[in-house]
Amino acid sequence: MSIITKNLVSATALAVALAAPATAQSSEVTLRSADGTVNLVGEFIDFTDNNYIIRTGLGDLRISASRVRCEGAACPQFGDTSADVMIAGSDTVGDGVMPLLLAGYASYRGAEVTQTATGNGNEFLAEMISDEGFGDPMGSYLITSSGSNDAFAGLLDESAHIGMSARRILPPEARALRDAGAGNMISTSQEHIIAVDSLVVITHPANPVRSISMDQLRGIYSGAITNWAELGGNDAPIKIFSRQADSGTKSVFDNGVFGEDVPNLPSVTQIASDNTEMAALVNADEAAIGFVGYAFQRGARALTLVNDCGLSMAPDAFSARTEEYALQRFLYLYTRDDTQDQSTTEFVNYAASEQADEVIAKAGFIDLGVDRRAQPVDGDRARQLLDPNADAYEGGIMREMLAQMIDYDRLSTTFRFRTGSQNLDPRGRLNLGRLADYLESQPAGTKLLFVGFTDDVGAFDSNRELSYRRAARVMDELRDFAGDRLNGVEMASTGFGEIAPTACNTSDNERRINRRVEVWIQSPT
């Protein structure tokens, strides 16, 4: 199916079309918001002026259709809707980010946006009017939320201009789109990272278990562990909740927990349709466990994860920005090269820019901004460097690192590399711009130290030399990128090879996490 751009479908026209049939309906419906703050059940009365009217025990309530979606047989049906820009894919992005992102984009352009639920499942229409709503139409956007797989299916059959995904495109999907003339789907002009998201393993707030190892998590979701008492909790069967097979959220969870060898779910597992339902189900059952995106915890308890090397990983924003949390993922927008026009280009560029950081954070996700964290002498990393079992040679290098580390804070900006390579990955090149902007606002005399690390493949001394070269390469890249903007910042580089890993070295992804250059910062005294 080719992309068909139709005239703007206005909220008023939808309401008029509904007036007659809607009044005749009077059955129970549920009005539910994407963020879980609204969850109303009542008798459907009418849909008028872009508002649902339902009758509840509190009387007749009027709820804006831009805030909720309607669930139930009596919900109004709007028919097929199209728009200037068709956006389809992940519900994590569509429900969790898009409403606020479109509102932020409208404000950025000096426009007013009206968001209207179409009544067709998880779908809403955004109409943008210039001059804060007093000017001319600037375009319409139809957002359809389902699963990440549908992002690439929609791009392939050209029913979508923009695909929303809670995972990176898979090689077969990228090849299929390339062969269909869509271009290189992993180029920076077509693959747009808009936010970071940590998948959070959640339990009921009353559950006494506070942390869980990756091995225990594998045991639960494979059926080997069935009772909370096995984890030091109450004597109660574990109620397992998961997501549907085509969910991008489930794909990230399976990959982070099991790798390529994903077992069948235990037969007692219950499936949640989206993040909001998952959080609601877990919050309603003291024996439940599930997983949701960072923005969808809704009061549930977030468990600290312990990896197979015994390193604790808290589901916080800093860990997610550094890519050092086991269940971290990026949220993406994808576009085709052959159908990308000015409307799609301007929107995706805004979504990936610093201008969108505030609305990304407001939506409850983690923006791509630069964060700063102290490196205390009583922290986990310092304790790791004081390992009494290290041999004398490596122990000396550990103490050397500790002596430097305590004088610096760490920035969340982290650069990563392929095995044996000194070339930055695509995200690393994008990070240079963010880092330069952050450093430009720092006082003169600020000191920056680029610190290289490797995985444990290869000889120890060779790895340390490679880490030196990578750190120096990133420092030179930043100087070239920023020019004289950072003349007041003193820069140096060093490397410590394979010591102080932030992940185990037992899988390709864990080794990728360890092949990094960190950025340490010291303010002038």
Buried (B, 14 or more C-beta within 10 A) or exposed (E): EEBEBEEBBBBEEBBEBBEEEBBEBEEBBBBBBBBBEBEBBBBBBBBBEBBBBBBEEEEEBEBBBBBBBBBBEBBBEBEEBBBBBBBBBBBBBBBBBBBBBBBBBBBBBEBBBBBBBBBBEBBBBBBBBBEEEEEEBBBBBBBBBBBBBBBBBBBBEBBBBBBBBBBBBBEEBBEBBBEBEBBEBBEEEBBBBBBBBBBBBBBBEEBEBEBBBBEBBBBBBBBEBBEBEBBEBBEEEBBBBBBEEEBBBBBBBBBBBBBEEBEEBBEEBBBBEBBBBBBBBBBEBBBBBBBBBBBBBBEBBBBBBBBBBEBEBBBBBBBBBBBBBBBBBBBBBBBBBEBBEEBBEBBBEBBBBBBBBEBBBBBBBBBBBBBBBEBEEEBEBBEBBEEEEBEEEBBEBBEBBBEBBEEBBBBBBBBBBEEEEBEBBEBBBBBBBBBBBBBEEBEEEBBBBBBBBBBBBBEBEEBBBBBBEBBBBBBEBBBEBBEEEBEBBBBEBBBBBBBBBBBBBEEEBBBBBBBBBBBBBBEEE
